[in-house]
Amino acid sequence: MTLLETPYLKLEHILSHGEPTAVNYWYDQQQPEWVVLLRGKAKLKFEGDEMLELTAGDFILIPARSKHRVESCSYDALWMALHFHAGVPQ
């Protein structure tokens, strides 16, 4: 659910219900994304097989064009994601 959106940022509230990213699908976003796991557990997989385990309170800044996916997550996984433009607006 989008909580706030402007031309420069998008703030989302995401409840995963234990669902990983679809098989063979990779997020490949044009903007950086800051993500915090507010509740639950999750595993993020990055292109090249790097795996990152997250628990409630953990956060990460995912650079633009960094292919990633949710490999697994608990049923109660609750996220906050902020997509933003890295440059200064003109």
N, CA, C and O atoms as a Tinker XYZ file with bonds, in Angstrom:
   360  protein
     1  N      0.849000   -1.154000    0.000000    73     2
     2  CA     0.000000    0.000000    0.000000    64     1     3
     3  C      0.907000    1.233000    0.000000    63     2     4     5
     4  O      1.821000    1.344000    0.818000    81     3
     5  N      0.644000    2.152000   -0.922000    73     3     6
     6  CA     1.405000    3.391000   -0.976000    64     5     7
     7  C      0.885000    4.355000    0.078000    63     6     8     9
     8  O     -0.306000    4.664000    0.116000    81     7
     9  N      1.787000    4.830000    0.933000    73     7    10
    10  CA     1.422000    5.769000    1.991000    64     9    11
    11  C      1.641000    7.219000    1.569000    63    10    12    13
    12  O      0.903000    8.116000    1.978000    81    11
    13  N      2.667000    7.434000    0.744000    73    11    14
    14  CA     3.011000    8.786000    0.318000    64    13    15
    15  C      3.731000    8.688000   -1.011000    63    14    16    17
    16  O      4.598000    7.834000   -1.196000    81    15
    17  N      3.369000    9.567000   -1.940000    73    15    18
    18  CA     4.060000    9.579000   -3.227000    64    17    19
    19  C      4.164000   11.010000   -3.730000    63    18    20    21
    20  O      3.184000   11.755000   -3.764000    81    19
    21  N      5.383000   11.371000   -4.120000    73    19    22
    22  CA     5.652000   12.671000   -4.726000    64    21    23
    23  C      6.483000   12.388000   -5.981000    63    22    24    25
    24  O      6.825000   11.234000   -6.237000    81    23
    25  N      6.810000   13.411000   -6.761000    73    23    26
    26  CA     7.683000   13.163000   -7.921000    64    25    27
    27  C      9.076000   12.656000   -7.516000    63    26    28    29
    28  O      9.810000   12.144000   -8.362000    81    27
    29  N      9.446000   12.791000   -6.243000    73    27    30
    30  CA    10.807000   12.445000   -5.807000    64    29    31
    31  C     10.899000   11.217000   -4.918000    63    30    32    33
    32  O     11.990000   10.681000   -4.724000    81    31
    33  N      9.769000   10.757000   -4.372000    73    31    34
    34  CA     9.819000    9.585000   -3.495000    64    33    35
    35  C      8.476000    8.858000   -3.454000    63    34    36    37
    36  O      7.422000    9.407000   -3.775000    81    35
    37  N      8.572000    7.597000   -3.043000    73    35    38
    38  CA     7.376000    6.770000   -2.835000    64    37    39
    39  C      7.605000    5.951000   -1.574000    63    38    40    41
    40  O      8.590000    5.219000   -1.474000    81    39
    41  N      6.690000    6.076000   -0.605000    73    39    42
    42  CA     6.771000    5.348000    0.658000    64    41    43
    43  C      5.679000    4.288000    0.671000    63    42    44    45
    44  O      4.498000    4.593000    0.506000    81    43
    45  N      6.094000    3.025000    0.873000    73    43    46
    46  CA     5.158000    1.909000    0.843000    64    45    47
    47  C      5.156000    1.137000    2.156000    63    46    48    49
    48  O      6.179000    1.028000    2.832000    81    47
    49  N      4.007000    0.611000    2.499000    73    47    50
    50  CA     3.780000   -0.290000    3.628000    64    49    51
    51  C      3.463000   -1.635000    2.984000    63    50    52    53
    52  O      2.524000   -1.730000    2.193000    81    51
    53  N      4.233000   -2.681000    3.308000    73    51    54
    54  CA     4.079000   -3.979000    2.639000    64    53    55
    55  C      3.905000   -5.074000    3.674000    63    54    56    57
    56  O      4.758000   -5.252000    4.544000    81    55
    57  N      2.813000   -5.802000    3.585000    73    55    58
    58  CA     2.562000   -6.981000    4.418000    64    57    59
    59  C      2.695000   -8.196000    3.512000    63    58    60    61
    60  O      1.896000   -8.364000    2.591000    81    59
    61  N      3.682000   -9.043000    3.751000    73    59    62
    62  CA     4.039000  -10.123000    2.822000    64    61    63
    63  C      3.180000  -11.376000    2.912000    63    62    64    65
    64  O      3.056000  -12.091000    1.918000    81    63
    65  N      2.585000  -11.669000    4.055000    73    63    66
    66  CA     1.789000  -12.892000    4.252000    64    65    67
    67  C      2.577000  -14.154000    3.900000    63    66    68    69
    68  O      2.003000  -15.137000    3.429000    81    67
    69  N      3.893000  -14.126000    4.127000    73    67    70
    70  CA     4.717000  -15.309000    3.902000    64    69    71
    71  C      5.027000  -15.595000    2.454000    63    70    72    73
    72  O      5.581000  -16.650000    2.145000    81    71
    73  N      4.685000  -14.684000    1.547000    73    71    74
    74  CA     4.875000  -14.935000    0.115000    64    73    75
    75  C      6.202000  -14.375000   -0.375000    63    74    76    77
    76  O      6.454000  -13.178000   -0.242000    81    75
    77  N      7.054000  -15.229000   -0.940000    73    75    78
    78  CA     8.300000  -14.740000   -1.541000    64    77    79
    79  C      8.005000  -14.116000   -2.908000    63    78    80    81
    80  O      6.877000  -14.167000   -3.400000    81    79
    81  N      9.028000  -13.536000   -3.501000    73    79    82
    82  CA     8.909000  -13.023000   -4.863000    64    81    83
    83  C      8.657000  -14.200000   -5.798000    63    82    84    85
    84  O      9.154000  -15.300000   -5.559000    81    83
    85  N      7.895000  -13.978000   -6.849000    73    83    86
    86  CA     7.585000  -15.037000   -7.820000    64    85    87
    87  C      8.875000  -15.679000   -8.341000    63    86    88    89
    88  O      9.901000  -15.015000   -8.480000    81    87
    89  N      8.802000  -16.967000   -8.620000    73    87    90
    90  CA     9.949000  -17.726000   -9.114000    64    89    91
    91  C     10.502000  -17.061000  -10.374000    63    90    92    93
    92  O      9.752000  -16.671000  -11.269000    81    91
    93  N     11.821000  -16.942000  -10.424000    73    91    94
    94  CA    12.547000  -16.360000  -11.561000    64    93    95
    95  C     12.277000  -14.879000  -11.790000    63    94    96    97
    96  O     12.662000  -14.354000  -12.835000    81    95
    97  N     11.635000  -14.187000  -10.863000    73    95    98
    98  CA    11.416000  -12.744000  -11.004000    64    97    99
    99  C     12.424000  -12.012000  -10.136000    63    98   100   101
   100  O     12.666000  -12.409000   -8.996000    81    99
   101  N     13.015000  -10.945000  -10.665000    73    99   102
   102  CA    13.968000  -10.115000   -9.943000    64   101   103
   103  C     13.495000   -8.676000   -9.977000    63   102   104   105
   104  O     13.115000   -8.173000  -11.035000    81   103
   105  N     13.511000   -8.006000   -8.836000    73   103   106
   106  CA    13.270000   -6.566000   -8.819000    64   105   107
   107  C     14.530000   -5.903000   -9.377000    63   106   108   109
   108  O     15.644000   -6.241000   -8.976000    81   107
   109  N     14.351000   -4.967000  -10.294000    73   107   110
   110  CA    15.461000   -4.255000  -10.925000    64   109   111
   111  C     14.994000   -2.812000  -11.104000    63   110   112   113
   112  O     14.566000   -2.414000  -12.188000    81   111
   113  N     15.081000   -2.050000  -10.039000    73   111   114
   114  CA    14.474000   -0.724000   -9.983000    64   113   115
   115  C     15.443000    0.374000  -10.402000    63   114   116   117
   116  O     16.652000    0.270000  -10.195000    81   115
   117  N     14.894000    1.416000  -10.990000    73   115   118
   118  CA    15.707000    2.535000  -11.469000    64   117   119
   119  C     16.130000    3.476000  -10.345000    63   118   120   121
   120  O     17.083000    4.238000  -10.508000    81   119
   121  N     15.437000    3.434000   -9.210000    73   119   122
   122  CA    15.783000    4.292000   -8.073000    64   121   123
   123  C     16.306000    3.442000   -6.907000    63   122   124   125
   124  O     15.982000    2.259000   -6.804000    81   123
   125  N     17.114000    4.050000   -6.033000    73   123   126
   126  CA    17.513000    3.344000   -4.811000    64   125   127
   127  C     16.272000    3.073000   -3.945000    63   126   128   129
   128  O     15.252000    3.753000   -4.056000    81   127
   129  N     16.395000    2.077000   -3.099000    73   127   130
   130  CA    15.284000    1.717000   -2.201000    64   129   131
   131  C     15.847000    1.462000   -0.809000    63   130   132   133
   132  O     16.762000    0.657000   -0.634000    81   131
   133  N     15.289000    2.157000    0.174000    73   131   134
   134  CA    15.629000    1.908000    1.572000    64   133   135
   135  C     14.481000    1.089000    2.133000    63   134   136   137
   136  O     13.318000    1.480000    2.031000    81   135
   137  N     14.815000   -0.060000    2.731000    73   135   138
   138  CA    13.802000   -0.981000    3.246000    64   137   139
   139  C     14.088000   -1.295000    4.706000    63   138   140   141
   140  O     15.236000   -1.530000    5.083000    81   139
   141  N     13.041000   -1.299000    5.529000    73   139   142
   142  CA    13.160000   -1.735000    6.909000    64   141   143
   143  C     12.125000   -2.827000    7.147000    63   142   144   145
   144  O     10.972000   -2.701000    6.734000    81   143
   145  N     12.543000   -3.895000    7.813000    73   143   146
   146  CA    11.627000   -4.956000    8.206000    64   145   147
   147  C     11.138000   -4.626000    9.611000    63   146   148   149
   148  O     11.900000   -4.694000   10.576000    81   147
   149  N      9.874000   -4.273000    9.715000    73   147   150
   150  CA     9.312000   -3.853000   10.998000    64   149   151
   151  C      8.907000   -5.027000   11.883000    63   150   152   153
   152  O      8.933000   -4.933000   13.110000    81   151
   153  N      8.532000   -6.136000   11.240000    73   151   154
   154  CA     8.075000   -7.313000   12.005000    64   153   155
   155  C      8.394000   -8.560000   11.186000    63   154   156   157
   156  O      8.333000   -8.540000    9.957000    81   155
   157  N      8.734000   -9.637000   11.877000    73   155   158
   158  CA     8.955000  -10.918000   11.218000    64   157   159
   159  C     10.400000  -11.170000   10.828000    63   158   160   161
   160  O     11.324000  -10.544000   11.346000    81   159
   161  N     10.572000  -12.106000    9.898000    73   159   162
   162  CA    11.887000  -12.500000    9.385000    64   161   163
   163  C     11.790000  -12.607000    7.876000    63   162   164   165
   164  O     10.721000  -12.872000    7.327000    81   163
   165  N     12.926000  -12.397000    7.204000    73   163   166
   166  CA    12.943000  -12.496000    5.747000    64   165   167
   167  C     14.362000  -12.767000    5.261000    63   166   168   169
   168  O     15.342000  -12.507000    5.959000    81   167
   169  N     14.442000  -13.298000    4.044000    73   167   170
   170  CA    15.727000  -13.484000    3.367000    64   169   171
   171  C     15.632000  -12.789000    2.020000    63   170   172   173
   172  O     14.748000  -13.080000    1.214000    81   171
   173  N     16.562000  -11.861000    1.788000    73   171   174
   174  CA    16.676000  -11.202000    0.497000    64   173   175
   175  C     17.818000  -11.854000   -0.266000    63   174   176   177
   176  O     18.892000  -12.093000    0.287000    81   175
   177  N     17.577000  -12.138000   -1.539000    73   175   178
   178  CA    18.617000  -12.702000   -2.395000    64   177   179
   179  C     18.960000  -11.665000   -3.451000    63   178   180   181
   180  O     18.079000  -11.035000   -4.037000    81   179
   181  N     20.261000  -11.499000   -3.685000    73   179   182
   182  CA    20.745000  -10.557000   -4.680000    64   181   183
   183  C     21.383000  -11.335000   -5.817000    63   182   184   185
   184  O     21.866000  -12.452000   -5.629000    81   183
   185  N     21.381000  -10.731000   -7.002000    73   183   186
   186  CA    22.007000  -11.356000   -8.158000    64   185   187
   187  C     23.442000  -11.723000   -7.800000    63   186   188   189
   188  O     24.153000  -10.925000   -7.189000    81   187
   189  N     23.866000  -12.908000   -8.171000    73   187   190
   190  CA    25.187000  -13.390000   -7.796000    64   189   191
   191  C     25.133000  -14.283000   -6.568000    63   190   192   193
   192  O     26.174000  -14.678000   -6.043000    81   191
   193  N     23.930000  -14.606000   -6.103000    73   191   194
   194  CA    23.680000  -15.535000   -5.001000    64   193   195
   195  C     23.993000  -15.001000   -3.612000    63   194   196   197
   196  O     24.028000  -15.784000   -2.663000    81   195
   197  N     24.222000  -13.701000   -3.451000    73   195   198
   198  CA    24.383000  -13.130000   -2.108000    64   197   199
   199  C     23.032000  -13.182000   -1.398000    63   198   200   201
   200  O     22.016000  -12.784000   -1.967000    81   199
   201  N     23.018000  -13.669000   -0.160000    73   199   202
   202  CA    21.790000  -13.796000    0.627000    64   201   203
   203  C     21.938000  -12.961000    1.888000    63   202   204   205
   204  O     22.991000  -12.958000    2.525000    81   203
   205  N     20.874000  -12.255000    2.240000    73   203   206
   206  CA    20.874000  -11.423000    3.442000    64   205   207
   207  C     19.666000  -11.791000    4.283000    63   206   208   209
   208  O     18.530000  -11.699000    3.819000    81   207
   209  N     19.908000  -12.210000    5.524000    73   207   210
   210  CA    18.818000  -12.535000    6.441000    64   209   211
   211  C     18.474000  -11.310000    7.264000    63   210   212   213
   212  O     19.361000  -10.649000    7.806000    81   211
   213  N     17.182000  -11.005000    7.360000    73   211   214
   214  CA    16.702000   -9.852000    8.112000    64   213   215
   215  C     15.760000  -10.295000    9.217000    63   214   216   217
   216  O     14.982000  -11.234000    9.047000    81   215
   217  N     15.838000   -9.611000   10.350000    73   215   218
   218  CA    14.862000   -9.789000   11.423000    64   217   219
   219  C     14.303000   -8.400000   11.751000    63   218   220   221
   220  O     14.850000   -7.385000   11.318000    81   219
   221  N     13.242000   -8.367000   12.498000    73   219   222
   222  CA    12.569000   -7.101000   12.822000    64   221   223
   223  C     13.577000   -6.051000   13.280000    63   222   224   225
   224  O     14.400000   -6.305000   14.160000    81   223
   225  N     13.502000   -4.871000   12.673000    73   223   226
   226  CA    14.393000   -3.766000   13.007000    64   225   227
   227  C     15.558000   -3.616000   12.039000    63   226   228   229
   228  O     16.195000   -2.562000   12.005000    81   227
   229  N     15.851000   -4.650000   11.251000    73   227   230
   230  CA    16.945000   -4.565000   10.281000    64   229   231
   231  C     16.511000   -3.726000    9.084000    63   230   232   233
   232  O     15.345000   -3.732000    8.690000    81   231
   233  N     17.472000   -3.005000    8.515000    73   231   234
   234  CA    17.192000   -2.199000    7.336000    64   233   235
   235  C     18.358000   -2.283000    6.373000    63   234   236   237
   236  O     19.466000   -2.666000    6.748000    81   235
   237  N     18.095000   -1.917000    5.116000    73   235   238
   238  CA    19.117000   -1.980000    4.072000    64   237   239
   239  C     18.821000   -0.919000    3.022000    63   238   240   241
   240  O     17.662000   -0.611000    2.745000    81   239
   241  N     19.873000   -0.368000    2.444000    73   239   242
   242  CA    19.757000    0.521000    1.306000    64   241   243
   243  C     20.148000   -0.288000    0.073000    63   242   244   245
   244  O     21.288000   -0.739000   -0.047000    81   243
   245  N     19.211000   -0.467000   -0.826000    73   243   246
   246  CA    19.437000   -1.242000   -2.042000    64   245   247
   247  C     19.718000   -0.247000   -3.173000    63   246   248   249
   248  O     18.845000    0.546000   -3.526000    81   247
   249  N     20.914000   -0.282000   -3.737000    73   247   250
   250  CA    21.234000    0.662000   -4.807000    64   249   251
   251  C     20.343000    0.461000   -6.038000    63   250   252   253
   252  O     19.818000   -0.628000   -6.269000    81   251
   253  N     20.189000    1.519000   -6.810000    73   251   254
   254  CA    19.448000    1.428000   -8.061000    64   253   255
   255  C     20.074000    0.356000   -8.945000    63   254   256   257
   256  O     21.293000    0.185000   -8.964000    81   255
   257  N     19.230000   -0.360000   -9.673000    73   255   258
   258  CA    19.634000   -1.405000  -10.623000    64   257   259
   259  C     20.294000   -2.621000   -9.967000    63   258   260   261
   260  O     20.961000   -3.403000  -10.645000    81   259
   261  N     20.114000   -2.783000   -8.672000    73   259   262
   262  CA    20.628000   -3.947000   -7.958000    64   261   263
   263  C     19.534000   -5.019000   -7.958000    63   262   264   265
   264  O     18.553000   -4.911000   -7.223000    81   263
   265  N     19.707000   -6.035000   -8.774000    73   263   266
   266  CA    18.680000   -7.072000   -8.883000    64   265   267
   267  C     18.568000   -7.838000   -7.575000    63   266   268   269
   268  O     19.563000   -8.306000   -7.023000    81   267
   269  N     17.321000   -7.959000   -7.085000    73   267   270
   270  CA    17.082000   -8.633000   -5.811000    64   269   271
   271  C     15.680000   -9.225000   -5.779000    63   270   272   273
   272  O     14.827000   -8.900000   -6.606000    81   271
   273  N     15.465000  -10.095000   -4.811000    73   271   274
   274  CA    14.158000  -10.743000   -4.640000    64   273   275
   275  C     13.999000  -11.163000   -3.185000    63   274   276   277
   276  O     14.985000  -11.329000   -2.468000    81   275
   277  N     12.758000  -11.332000   -2.756000    73   275   278
   278  CA    12.482000  -11.879000   -1.430000    64   277   279
   279  C     12.485000  -13.398000   -1.601000    63   278   280   281
   280  O     11.593000  -13.966000   -2.229000    81   279
   281  N     13.479000  -14.026000   -1.045000    73   279   282
   282  CA    13.624000  -15.484000   -1.178000    64   281   283
   283  C     12.648000  -16.208000   -0.253000    63   282   284   285
   284  O     12.056000  -17.218000   -0.634000    81   283
   285  N     12.484000  -15.686000    0.963000    73   283   286
   286  CA    11.516000  -16.252000    1.896000    64   285   287
   287  C     11.199000  -15.199000    2.947000    63   286   288   289
   288  O     11.979000  -14.273000    3.172000    81   287
   289  N     10.044000  -15.353000    3.589000    73   287   290
   290  CA     9.686000  -14.443000    4.681000    64   289   291
   291  C      8.616000  -15.106000    5.550000    63   290   292   293
   292  O      7.884000  -15.990000    5.104000    81   291
   293  N      8.551000  -14.660000    6.781000    73   291   294
   294  CA     7.543000  -15.184000    7.702000    64   293   295
   295  C      6.163000  -14.635000    7.327000    63   294   296   297
   296  O      6.051000  -13.615000    6.648000    81   295
   297  N      5.134000  -15.321000    7.776000    73   295   298
   298  CA     3.764000  -14.924000    7.453000    64   297   299
   299  C      3.454000  -13.515000    7.942000    63   298   300   301
   300  O      2.649000  -12.807000    7.336000    81   299
   301  N      4.088000  -13.108000    9.035000    73   299   302
   302  CA     3.795000  -11.795000    9.616000    64   301   303
   303  C      4.765000  -10.698000    9.170000    63   302   304   305
   304  O      4.779000   -9.619000    9.762000    81   303
   305  N      5.580000  -10.956000    8.135000    73   303   306
   306  CA     6.577000   -9.977000    7.699000    64   305   307
   307  C      5.910000   -8.664000    7.283000    63   306   308   309
   308  O      5.037000   -8.634000    6.416000    81   307
   309  N      6.345000   -7.593000    7.923000    73   307   310
   310  CA     5.810000   -6.255000    7.668000    64   309   311
   311  C      6.981000   -5.347000    7.329000    63   310   312   313
   312  O      7.938000   -5.247000    8.097000    81   311
   313  N      6.908000   -4.690000    6.189000    73   311   314
   314  CA     7.995000   -3.880000    5.656000    64   313   315
   315  C      7.562000   -2.430000    5.489000    63   314   316   317
   316  O      6.374000   -2.124000    5.387000    81   315
   317  N      8.548000   -1.552000    5.463000    73   315   318
   318  CA     8.370000   -0.173000    5.019000    64   317   319
   319  C      9.446000    0.024000    3.956000    63   318   320   321
   320  O     10.617000   -0.270000    4.194000    81   319
   321  N      9.053000    0.516000    2.794000    73   319   322
   322  CA    10.003000    0.715000    1.696000    64   321   323
   323  C      9.917000    2.147000    1.197000    63   322   324   325
   324  O      8.830000    2.676000    0.965000    81   323
   325  N     11.074000    2.763000    1.037000    73   323   326
   326  CA    11.154000    4.123000    0.523000    64   325   327
   327  C     11.974000    4.101000   -0.768000    63   326   328   329
   328  O     13.175000    3.831000   -0.755000    81   327
   329  N     11.298000    4.390000   -1.882000    73   327   330
   330  CA    11.954000    4.511000   -3.189000    64   329   331
   331  C     12.177000    6.011000   -3.402000    63   330   332   333
   332  O     11.266000    6.810000   -3.186000    81   331
   333  N     13.374000    6.390000   -3.821000    73   331   334
   334  CA    13.662000    7.821000   -3.941000    64   333   335
   335  C     14.662000    8.101000   -5.050000    63   334   336   337
   336  O     15.397000    7.208000   -5.471000    81   335
   337  N     14.688000    9.328000   -5.517000    73   335   338
   338  CA    15.675000    9.762000   -6.508000    64   337   339
   339  C     16.948000   10.122000   -5.753000    63   338   340   341
   340  O     16.903000   10.858000   -4.766000    81   339
   341  N     18.063000    9.613000   -6.209000    73   339   342
   342  CA    19.335000    9.831000   -5.503000    64   341   343
   343  C     19.920000   11.220000   -5.785000    63   342   344   345
   344  O     20.665000   11.752000   -4.963000    81   343
   345  N     19.592000   11.804000   -6.926000    73   343   346
   346  CA    20.147000   13.103000   -7.279000    64   345   347
   347  C     19.340000   14.257000   -6.703000    63   346   348   349
   348  O     18.257000   14.066000   -6.149000    81   347
   349  N     19.884000   15.440000   -6.843000    73   347   350
   350  CA    19.200000   16.655000   -6.403000    64   349   351
   351  C     18.240000   17.087000   -7.504000    63   350   352   353
   352  O     18.650000   17.190000   -8.661000    81   351
   353  N     16.960000   17.346000   -7.175000    73   351   354
   354  CA    16.011000   17.766000   -8.205000    64   353   355
   355  C     16.428000   19.098000   -8.842000    63   354   356   357
   356  O     16.981000   19.967000   -8.167000    81   355
   357  N     16.163000   19.250000  -10.133000    73   355   358
   358  CA    16.542000   20.474000  -10.851000    64   357   359
   359  C     15.340000   21.346000  -11.095000    63   358   360
   360  O     15.465000   22.418000  -11.686000    81   359
